[in-house]
Amino acid sequence: MRYFIVDDDPASRKMLHNIILNSNIGFVIGEAKIGNEAISRIMSMQPDFVLIDLLMPELDGIETIELLRKEGFQGQFIMISEVVNKEMVGEAYGKGIDFFIHKPINQVEVTSVLHKTKEQSQLKDSLLQIRESLVHITSNKEPQKKRTVHDIVFSILNNMGVVGEKGSDDIVLLINIMIHENDSSKPSPSLQSLYEAVAKKSYTNHDDIKKESKAIEQRIRRTILTAVNNLATLGSVDYTNPEFEYYGPRYFDFQEIRKRMITIQEGNAPSLKTKVNVRKFLHTLYLETRETYYQ
């Protein structure tokens, strides 16, 4: 399960983050201290669950939930609050809250609630799959709309938990250029030429293109590093996790992921300064996207 935490108290965010990581329930893909900051990131990352504080400055938890529902967010909400007023609790449930976690935060309560919501979510997914299978059997097949390169790359990056990173848009544009604008009969272009091709979509001046291409290189590198850390976190929690099993050995040097898993298991934060094989990541992403796009 993928979680996003919204709470203006940094201590509460840290406690929830550690409980989720240590309880083998899932991993945290993002955090925010206020509702205004959280909305765009949640819509971009599409977590399975949002743990949200009831009382926050500017937008409270209920107001934030209302705005997210208006934006079309389909994930589930778990409210965090020290408020025991029955009317406010009833209003929160009316807005779509699935469970409450009371403050001060208690590890046993949090773990119990998260296990219950995870089980409910998995049951709901199973029922949905059965329903879709029955619909598929009883209805005529309709031609599927062809997926765009953007859709395919976005889905892969989302599975790695990096859609909200700044470099994700650069990666989508880069893969789109490789598929639609490069001659496949010629040797693979250099990374630098690809960064410049992306930069030319926004700039025409030579100096601006050079400057932007360097910025693109750094954004993409940081995004790939975050993907490595996310997968290492998944693997340290559940070695059989499907995202970890699929993306880990295909997109990265597995020894590097293993080192990061050991670091996480020892309770240390993984570094973002370690080298990664950017070319391998982009080449694998290009091949997988092309295969799906031309099916």
N, C-alpha and C positions, 0 to 999 in steps of 0.2 A: 504494500500500500504506500501511496505517496502523500505526504502531509505538508501543509503550509500553516505556519503559526502567525497569528496576529495578536500582539499584546504589547502595550506600552511599557511594561515592566521587563527589563532585560533579564532579571533573575528568573522570572517565570518562564520566559522563552528558553533560557538555557536549561532549566529543569525539565521542561517538556521535551526539548530536543534530546537530552540524554536518556530520558525514560523510553522514548520511541526507539532510539538506537540500541539500547541495552536489553530491550524486551523482545527483540527479534520479530517485531510487528511490521516494520517497514523502514522508510527513511524520510528525512525532512528535505524537501526540495527548495524551500524558501521561507523567509521570515520578514515581517514588517512590524513597525511599532505603532502605526496609526492606520485607520481604515482608508484614508485617501491614498496613501502610499501602496496599500495592498491590492486595490481593485485591478489596476492594469496588469500587475504581475500575476495575480491569480488567473485572470482571463487568458494570459499568455501561456502559463505553465499548465493549467488545467489539472490541479491535484485531485486525488480521490477524496480527501478530507481537508477541511479547513477548521483548525482549532482557533477560536476567536473570543477575545475578551469582551464582556458585556459593556463595561464602563471604560471608554477611551475618550481622549480629547478630540474636538472637531466632529468626527462621526463616531457614534457609539456602535456596538456590535450589531444591533438590530438594524440600524440604518445602513450599515455596510452590507449586510446580508440582502436587504431589499434591493440595493443598487446592483449587486452581483446577480441576483435573480432576473432583474430587468435586462441585464446584459446577456442573459442566456446561460449563465453558469449552472451546470447540472450536478456538480459534486455535492457532498454532504457536509453538514456543519455540526461541530461540537462546541457548545458554549462554555466558556470559562468565566466564573463569576463568584463573588462573595456575597452577592445579593440573594436574599431568601424570600423576598416579597412575592407572594403567589401570583399577583396580577402580572408582574413583569415576567415571571417564569412562564405563565400561560401565554403571554404575548409572544415570547421567544419561540415556544413550541408551535404557535400558530404561524410563525414566519418560516418554519421548516427546520427548526433545530431537532437533531436526532437524539442527543444526549447532553446532560450537564456535567461539568467537572467543577467541583467546589474549591474555592480558595480558602485557606492556604492549600497549595497543591500537595496531594498525598500520592505517593508512588503506587500504592496498592489500588487506590480508586482509579487513577489514570490508566494503569495497565488493564484493569478489569473492563473499563469503558471502551478502551481501544480494541480489545479482543472481541467484545460484543459487536461493535460497529463493523469490524473487519468480517466477522462471521455473517452478519446480516448482508453486507455488501456482496460477499461471495455467493450467498444464497440467491440474492437478487440477480446477479450476473448469470447464474446457472439457469434460473427460471427464464430469463430473457433469451438465453441461447436456445432453450427448448422451444420457446414460443417462435423464435425466428426460424428454427428448423421446420416446425410445423407449417408456418406460412410458406416457406420455400417449397415444401412438398406439395401443398394444396393449391398453389397459385402458379400461373404460367411465368416462366422466366422472362424478365425484361432485360434488355441490353444495359450493362452497367456504364455509367458515365466514365470516360477516360480520365484517370487521375493525372494531374499536372505534375511537373517536376517539383514545384513548390510544395504541393501536397505530400509527395513521397518523402522529400528531404525533411520537411517539417515533422512528419510522423516519426521518422527515425531519430531526429534530434530530441523530440519530445520523450521518446522511450528512454533516452539517456539522461533526461532531466535538465537539458541545457537550452530549451527554447527561449527562456527569459534572458539568456546571456546576450551581450551586445554583439558578439561575433556570429551569432546564429543567422542573422540576416545576411551577413557577408558570405557565409557558407552556402546558403540557399542560392544566392545570386551567382556565386562562383560555379557551383554544380550546374546551374541552368546554362551558363556560358559554355561549359565543357560539353554539354549535350547538344546544344542548339547552334553554337557558333564555331566550334572547333572542327577541323577536318580530321576524322578518325583514321584516315589513311596515313597521316603524318605522325612523326614521333610525338610522344606526350609533351605538352608545353611545360616549361619550368614553373615553379611556384611563383617566382617573381613576376613572370609575364601574366599569370592568372590574377595576381593581386592588382597589377596595373590595369588589367581588363575590367576588373570590378570597379576600380577607382575612376575609370573613364566614363562609367555610367553616371557619375555625379560631377566630374570636373573635365575641363578642356585644356586648361593651362598646364604646361609641362611640369612646372615646379609643384603645382597643387597636386597633380597626379602622383608624383614621386612621394610627396609628403603623406598623402592619403594611403598610398599602397603600403607604406611602412606601418601606418596606424591599423590598417586592415590585417596585416600580418600578425601584429600583437594581439588584436581582438580575437582572431581565429585561434591563435596559440592558447590564449587564456581560456577560451571556450572548450577546446579539446582537453586541456588540463582539468577543467571542472568535470568533464564527462568521465575522465579516468577516475577522479576521486569519487564521483557518484557511483560508478560501477564497482569500485573497490569497497565502498560502503555497503552496497547491496550484497556483494560476495562475502563480506565479513559477517553479515547478518544471516544470510541463507545462501550457501554455496550452490544450491540447486535452483536459485532464482532464474526464471527463463531469460530475462533481459541480460543478466550477468553471463549466463552460459552462452547466449547467442553473440552479444556484441563484444564481450571481453577478448576472446582469442582472435576474432576476425578483424577488429579495428585497431587493436593496440598490441604492443609487446607484452605478452602475458606475465613475463617476469617482473615488469614494472608494476603491473596491477597487483601481483602477489606481494611485492614489497610494501605497497601502500596498504594492503589488507592487514599485514602484520603490524604496521604502524598504528592503524585504527584500533585493532584488537588490543594493543598495548595501552590504549587510552590517549594516544597523541594525535594532534591534528595533522592531516597530510599536507605536505608542502606544495605550493603552486610554482616552485622554481625548478622542479625537475624537468629534464628534457623529455620531449615526446616526439614520436615519429609522425610529423604533420603530413608528410607525403603519403605514408601508408594509410592514414585515416581518410584523407581526401580521395585517394585512389579507390579504396574499398567502398566509400560512400558513392562515388561516381559509378562504379560497376554495378552496385546493388540498385541504385536509382535507375540506371539505364535499362537493366534487366526488367525491372517492374514497369517502367514507362513504355517499353516496346512489346509488352506481353500481348 
